[in-house]
């Protein structure tokens, strides 16, 4: 069984580890956000087009068999 750390010591350890983190700059955050939004936009266009194409092909197949 693991030993328990008291809350004060835990918060001190968290603060020490957080100070070691290299945080992104405002510019890096903005660029990353813009890239994510662009990729979401293009992925949504791709999946919309694929869905329309598959629906169209299926409607042709199902209507041809009747």
N, C-alpha and C positions, 0 to 999 in steps of 0.2 A: 504494500500500500504506500502511495506517495505521501511524503510529508507536506503539510499545508503551510503556505507562506502567509504571514499576516498581511492584511490589506495595505497597510502603510508601506511595507517593503515591496509588495507587488507594484504599487503605483510608482515607487522610486525606480524599479526595474523597467517599467513601461516607459517612463520619462527618459531614462538613460538610453534605451533602445531607439526611441523616437528621435532623439537628437542625432543619431547616427544615420538616419534616413536622408537620402539626397532627394529633395522634393523638386518636381519639375517647375520651370519658370512659367510665368503667366503666358508668354509667347508659345512655349512648348505645349501647354495645356490647350490653348486656342487652336493650334495647328492639329493636335490630336483630335479635338472635338470636331473640327471641320472635316477631317479625314473620315472619322466614324460616320458623320452625317452623310457625306458623299457616298460612302460604301453602302450604307443602308438604302439610300435613294436608288443607286444603280442595282442593288440586289432586288429591291422591290420591283423595279421595272423588268428585270430579267424574269422573276418568278411570275409576274403578271402576264408577260408575253408567253412564257412556257405554259401557264394555265390556260390561256386563251387558245393556244395552238393545240394542246391536248384535247380540250373541249371540242374544238372544231373537228379534229380527226375522229374523235369518238362519235360525234353526231353524224359524220359521214358514214362511218362503219355501221352504226345502229340503224340509220335510215335506209341504208343500202340493203340491209338484210330483211327488211319488212316487205 
